[in-house]
Amino acid sequence: MNNLITIFLCMLCTARGLAAAPPQYPIAKIIPKSDVIHGDHRVDNYHWLRGKTNSEVVAYLKAEDSYAEAVMKPTRPLQGKLYKEMVSRIKESDLTVPYRNGDWYYYKRTQKGKQYPVFCRKYQNLEAREEVILDLNKLARGLKYLGLGTLSVSDDGHFLAYSLDTTGYRQYTLYIKNLKTGKLSIEKIEKTDSIAWAADNKTLFYTVEDDAKRQYKLFRHQMGVRDADTLIYEEKDEMFDLGVGRSRSRDYLFLGSTSKTSAEYRYLLAHQPKGEWKVVLPREKDHEYDVDHHGDNLFIRSNKAGRNFQLVSAPVATPQSSNWSVVIPHRPNVMLSGFELFESFYVAIERENGLPKLRVIDFGTGRIQVIPFPESVYDVSPAENSEWKVSAYRYHYESLVTPNSTYDFNLNSGTSTLLKRQEVPGGYTPSEYVTQRLHAKAADGVQVPISIVYKKSVQLDGRTPLLLQGYGSYGISEDVNFSTARLSLLDRGLVIAYAHIRGGGELGKPWHDAGRMMQKKTTFTDFIAVAEYLIANKYTSQDRLVIIGGSAGGLLMGAVTNLRSDLFKGVVAMVPFVDVINTMLDETLPLTVSEFEEWGNPKKKEEYDYMKTYCPYTNIVPRNYPSILVKTGFNDSQVMYWEPAKYTAKLRATKTDSNELLFKINMNAGHGGASGRYDHLKESAFVYAWILKTISSP
């Protein structure tokens, strides 16, 4: 209780400005919790911070947040300026490119001053009267958070199924709206995730999650029926999650049961919702696949022939591997990331040399067209392609200097037509900025790609401030997207770089494999090699280098800071996964069991011993650390708030320097921070102000 009084007195003194002394950070009390695993005695002094409903825990979190606000008070004018800049660069009233689905054109629009998008449609042509199908601004009234999960319209266009999260915990409630009357149906289904309509316009399939947020049951629901829904399938293996969807042909429903390294799919005719779900291919160890439908065949993307996947086809009735016909063979240097099927053509979504590619192949002629892209560093992704019978493929293109652009690729002419490019109000000239692809040599000689952007006027003399970002987990690529907010840093002379380190997916599944499980530390040494390369080549210096990463990228921040605390001026750890051992020992938490195949299982001694060598929380020791900003959300379901809270508390009690350590927590949000677009920009302004303050301090 004395600790609590101290916290509140510090807060009160700061609020009243009774002293000119700098604000004092709160000190978390120590309550040792001991346990022994594999003969190793472990003590966690801050386990008590897991008590989410404990008033003392809440008081400590709020005290940390108040301390962060007090320290950052001198930067409030800068935060305000940054926020105004960010808002001035977005077209506040705007709409997306409409796409056709059945008899309707769908799009969403934003309105100046409103936090959330409005979802709309028009009947048969774009000159028709607008119909608002869902206005998130109205639904958000009186709420501190609103997240949209799924949004799906029945085939006849009469019913809208959508799900909402009102806490940030990513736990969604499903509603069904009658689009003829505008009224909600009787349905209100809790803890839903994926959904898919059957072809009869009255049957809806949905998955629900268990207490550990694993999607584990598939139900069939009849519109307007109050009786209990029918359980279709329950996934008993805790390594696997369910997900239900519909083929673009609209002929089949698919139920995927997937782990990090294996898959099993079931399929059902969409017009026979009470029929029997059949297994495409039984699950096998280390066999990952996904599936879609075209004509008499199923198309299967499989890694059976190699880690970077091949594409095969097989008869719908007999999809066993003995009946496979190879459509795209496995290629060691090209990752087949995905594929999209249409009536007359299909698209191969690939990655080669660390960059995404789109190949369009005609079913009838076999003609292959590779969509060309003009820059050496870019990102491309599928757009809304809902229709089956089309002669154009829609995609998004952007880069570190090119705003998000929507194109249609016409198969007949072989050309792309720009439909819309993100507008940057106030004037933006891409030619004033430089983007490059560099490579750093890792400790084992492997070349690690780096994407970099800066203003042409910047002098690369070794004293330039630089922000280095990384992720490196789950086979997820660190994509190089355009950001209007980022211009506030570039225009102030910062260089911004992205490290495409192992553990990510930039160079295919082998790149992921080389940075997971018992190779995880390669992710961290790759990042350090990138930082050292940028310093050696005069892009920056150690006292002008700030690094940033979130979630698993927050683990990266904690690990490299422990390994090379001398290398960085500042560290921004967003919702950081830093308490790896304790979290992976607790199978009641979301994600834990399914991620044994990413991080390892600490109940196995060899994997525990390896994990212990890099776990950020475990490896905090008395030494000087750089300035650190830690951010989280109280309702985070992916990285529980107590991980960054414990990390901050232990770091405060252990480190030997006087460098700044701030812990910023949003008590009304989760993993992604604030849900409203203006609130989100305010959070970005806070982080940017901290970065600018840190690189300018002596």
CORPE-V473081 format. One line per field, one symbol per residue. psi: psi as a letter, one per 30 degrees, with the letter a starting at -180 (. if undefined). burial: 1 if it has 9 or more other C-alpha atoms within 8 Angstrom, else 0. A space follows every 50 residues. Layout:
BEGIN
psi->???
burial->???
END
This chain:
BEGIN
psi->eeeeeeeeeeeeeeefhflfllkkklkklkjkkklkkhgjkkkjfgffff iegkeeeeeeeeeeeeeeeeegefgeeeeeeeeeeeefgkjejlllkkkk jbglkkllllkkfkellkkllkjelfflkkkjfkjfeeffkfkfkkkkdl jkklefgfkkklkkkgfffhjkkklkkjfefglklfkjklhlcllkklff gfkkkllllafggkjfkklkkkkgkflklkkekkjfjffkklkkaklffg flkkjkjkafgllkkllkkfgifgakkkkdkkkkkgjkllllkjbglkkk jkgeflfgklklllkefiglffgkkkejlkkfgkkjfllkklefllkkjl kkhgkklkkkkkeefgkkkkkkkflfklkklkajifkejlgkkklkklaf fklkkklkjkfefglkkkekkkkjlfkkjefflkkljlkkklegfkjjkk kkklkefkjigfgkkkjkkldhlggkkililkkeefffeefggkkklkji lkfagehaeeeeefhlbggefeeeeeeeeeeeeeeeggfaleggkklklk cffeeeeeefeeeifffkelkjjkhkifieeeeffjfflkfeefgffefl jffkeeeeeeefffjeeegkljlkllkkkkklkegkfejkffefeeeeee eefelglglkjkjkkjfglbegakekeeeeeeeeeeeeeeeeeeffl.
burial->00110111011011000000001001100011100000000001111010 00000011111111111101110010001101101111111100000011 10011111111000111111111000000001101110010000111111 11111011111111111111111111111000011010001111111110 11111111100101111111110000000010001001111111111111 11111111111111111111011000001100000011111111001111 11110111111111100011001101000110111110101111111111 11001111111110000000100000111100000010010011111111 11111111111000010110100110000000111110111100000111 11111000010111111111111111110111011001110011111111 11111111111111111111111111111110111001111101111111 11111111111101111111111111111110111010011111111111 11000011111101111111000111111111111110111011111111 110110000011111101111011111011111111111110111000
END
